[in-house]
Amino acid sequence: MFVKRYFNCYYDEGCFATAVLPETWRAIRLGTNEYRFADRTAPRMIRIRMNIVNRPSTAVAAKRKQTALKGTRALKILSRKTTTMKSTSGQGPLTVTTLVYTYRSGSTTRWVATRYIDMWSLHSANVEMTVGGRLKDRTFLTKVLDKATQSITLAG
């Protein structure tokens, strides 16, 4: 079940971000403006990084990510595509670039999709979202990524 999740919260100021995510996934703060929500029942997750420094365009950010992946064990780039999506949370039209790839981790093939999101037509990547898990979970992980993308809100 998907619900609105609040994160990037401070005890004296409230929460500065929300997204529709799986209800049972555990929130883990990774650092300033970076969170991971991990499934307790399967090796899959979504990581959300906000307020990207130097804000390149979504296409440039995805190309840089792809370049940074060179040397990753058994890396296969499946696609890199820029498109538009409608925000369900009033964040304006979204321009997104999604990089989809697989790689080997031990004896397991991992499926990953990293998406850079331009909110409010600013022509720069405001948010990076990455979902990852087993190859057999790619349909569900795509649904998680799409719901999170369309519902993300940032404040402050």
C-alpha positions as CSV (number, residue, x, y, z in Angstrom):
1,M,0.0,0.0,0.0
2,F,1.3,3.5,-0.9
3,V,0.9,6.5,1.4
4,K,2.2,10.0,1.7
5,R,5.5,9.9,3.6
6,Y,7.0,12.9,5.3
7,F,10.8,13.3,5.5
8,N,13.6,15.9,5.7
9,C,12.0,16.7,9.0
10,Y,13.3,18.9,11.9
11,Y,11.9,18.9,15.4
12,D,11.5,22.7,15.5
13,E,10.6,23.4,11.8
14,G,8.5,20.4,10.6
15,C,9.0,18.5,7.4
16,F,10.3,19.9,4.1
17,A,9.5,17.0,1.8
18,T,6.8,14.4,1.1
19,A,6.3,11.7,-1.5
20,V,3.9,8.8,-2.0
21,L,5.9,5.7,-1.1
22,P,5.3,2.1,0.2
23,E,3.9,2.4,3.7
24,T,6.0,-0.3,5.3
25,W,9.4,0.8,3.9
26,R,11.7,2.0,6.6
27,A,13.0,5.6,6.4
28,I,16.8,6.1,6.8
29,R,18.4,9.5,6.8
30,L,21.7,9.3,4.9
31,G,22.7,12.9,5.3
32,T,21.5,16.4,4.7
33,N,18.8,16.3,2.1
34,E,19.2,12.6,1.4
35,Y,17.0,9.7,2.5
36,R,16.6,6.0,1.7
37,F,13.4,4.0,2.2
38,A,14.1,0.3,2.4
39,D,11.8,-2.6,2.1
40,R,12.0,-4.8,5.2
41,T,10.9,-7.9,3.3
42,A,13.0,-7.8,0.1
43,P,16.3,-6.3,-1.0
44,R,14.8,-3.2,-2.7
45,M,14.8,0.5,-1.9
46,I,14.4,4.0,-3.1
47,R,16.9,6.8,-2.4
48,I,15.9,10.4,-2.7
49,R,18.5,13.2,-2.9
50,M,17.2,16.8,-2.8
51,N,18.7,20.2,-3.5
52,I,21.3,19.0,-6.0
53,V,24.4,21.3,-6.0
54,N,25.2,23.1,-9.3
55,R,21.9,21.8,-10.7
56,P,22.7,20.6,-14.2
57,S,19.9,19.8,-16.6
58,T,18.3,16.4,-16.1
59,A,19.9,15.1,-19.3
60,V,23.4,16.3,-18.3
61,A,23.0,14.8,-14.8
62,A,22.0,11.4,-16.2
63,K,24.9,11.4,-18.6
64,R,27.3,12.3,-15.8
65,K,25.9,9.4,-13.7
66,Q,26.3,7.0,-16.7
67,T,30.0,8.1,-17.0
68,A,30.5,7.6,-13.3
69,L,29.3,4.0,-13.6
70,K,32.1,3.0,-15.9
71,G,34.0,0.1,-14.4
72,T,31.0,-1.2,-12.5
73,R,30.9,-5.0,-12.6
74,A,28.9,-6.4,-15.5
75,L,27.2,-3.0,-16.2
76,K,24.5,-3.0,-18.9
77,I,22.9,0.3,-19.7
78,L,19.3,-0.5,-20.7
79,S,18.1,3.0,-21.5
80,R,18.5,6.7,-20.9
81,K,15.4,8.8,-21.8
82,T,14.1,12.3,-21.2
83,T,10.4,12.9,-21.0
84,T,7.7,14.9,-19.2
85,M,5.4,13.8,-16.4
86,K,2.5,15.5,-14.6
87,S,3.0,16.4,-10.9
88,T,0.1,15.2,-8.7
89,S,1.3,17.6,-6.0
90,G,1.2,21.0,-7.7
91,Q,5.0,21.1,-8.4
92,G,4.4,22.2,-12.0
93,P,5.2,20.2,-15.1
94,L,8.1,17.8,-14.5
95,T,10.9,17.1,-17.0
96,V,12.6,13.8,-16.1
97,T,15.6,11.9,-17.4
98,T,15.8,8.3,-16.3
99,L,18.9,6.0,-16.6
100,V,18.1,2.3,-16.3
101,Y,20.9,-0.3,-15.9
102,T,21.8,-3.6,-14.4
103,Y,25.0,-4.7,-12.7
104,R,26.3,-7.7,-10.8
105,S,26.6,-7.7,-7.0
106,G,28.2,-11.0,-5.9
107,S,26.1,-13.6,-7.8
108,T,23.0,-11.4,-8.1
109,T,22.0,-9.2,-11.0
110,R,20.7,-5.8,-9.6
111,W,18.3,-3.7,-11.5
112,V,18.5,0.1,-11.0
113,A,16.7,3.2,-12.3
114,T,18.1,6.6,-11.5
115,R,15.8,9.6,-12.3
116,Y,16.7,13.3,-12.3
117,I,13.7,15.6,-11.9
118,D,13.3,19.2,-13.0
119,M,10.4,20.8,-11.0
120,W,8.7,24.1,-11.7
121,S,10.3,24.3,-15.2
122,L,13.6,25.6,-13.8
123,H,15.6,23.7,-16.4
124,S,17.8,22.0,-13.8
125,A,17.7,18.8,-11.8
126,N,16.2,19.6,-8.4
127,V,15.9,16.0,-7.2
128,E,17.6,12.6,-7.9
129,M,15.7,9.4,-7.2
130,T,17.1,5.9,-7.4
131,V,15.3,2.7,-7.1
132,G,17.1,-0.6,-6.9
133,G,16.5,-4.2,-6.3
134,R,16.3,-7.7,-7.9
135,L,15.7,-7.9,-11.6
136,K,12.4,-9.7,-10.9
137,D,11.2,-6.6,-9.0
138,R,11.7,-4.1,-11.8
139,T,7.9,-3.7,-12.5
140,F,7.2,-2.9,-8.9
141,L,10.2,-0.7,-8.6
142,T,9.2,1.3,-11.7
143,K,5.8,1.9,-10.0
144,V,7.5,3.1,-6.8
145,L,9.7,5.5,-8.8
146,D,6.7,6.8,-10.9
147,K,4.5,7.4,-7.8
148,A,7.4,9.1,-5.9
149,T,8.3,11.3,-8.9
150,Q,4.7,12.5,-9.5
151,S,4.0,13.1,-5.8
152,I,7.2,14.7,-4.5
153,T,6.9,18.0,-2.8
154,L,9.7,20.2,-1.5
155,A,9.3,23.2,0.7
156,G,11.6,25.8,2.2
